[in-house]
Amino acid sequence: MKRIVCIALSIGLLAGCASLSNTAKIYRENWAASYNHGELMFFNGHKDMRLVVHGVSGGGSRPEYVAALREAMIGSHPGLTINFTETPKGEGAEAPTRIVVQADAAIAVTARTVCQSSGPVATQRPGNAPELLFAYCKRDRELSSLRLQLAAGSRPGDAAFDDAVGLATHRLLPLMDPLNKSQGCLSDC
């Protein structure tokens, strides 16, 4: 009887581990020493922010893909609301900041390359899991970046895609500077 229980438990644990491989993963998170959430809010809070999208990952047409990205990103970060759009208006059109999303960027491609490029960069070989490189750029400098590997079967507009892109946006634009070890303390804490 103990043997049957142990086998059933082992099978259950293995099934649980197998399901973990079907989730989105965020990796290669980077922040520049000059990252400042206050500056992000100054330029883009309650305004439009340029969203530059290169490529389509996970299927669908480009307009649907960009719309799904925008919807998942808006409201997924701390601070004032930002309207991510490919065609910013008003003060947002003049802001030096933008978010660049490169679909299926080759692993050797850095956010710095994406920020300095005016077009798409090298992509991965077909067959790899869909992946997005997010970069928060100020002019041609990277202020923060991360890579998001989407869950298998995730499609633009579905809950898994929206949750993953929302989390990536939240991690890309954190409220507290991740490099600030004092966590905002002005004196010894």
Secondary structure, DSSP 8 states (H G I E B T S, - for coil): -HHHHHHHHHHHHHHHHHHHTTS-EEEEEEE-TT--HHHHHHHHTTEEEEEEEES--SSS-HHHHHHHHHHHHTT-SSSS-EEEESS--THHHH-SEEEEEEETB-TT--HHHHHH-SS---B--TTS--EEEEEEEETTEEEEEEEEE--TT--TTSHHHHHHHHHHHHHHS-SS-TT-TTTT-SS--
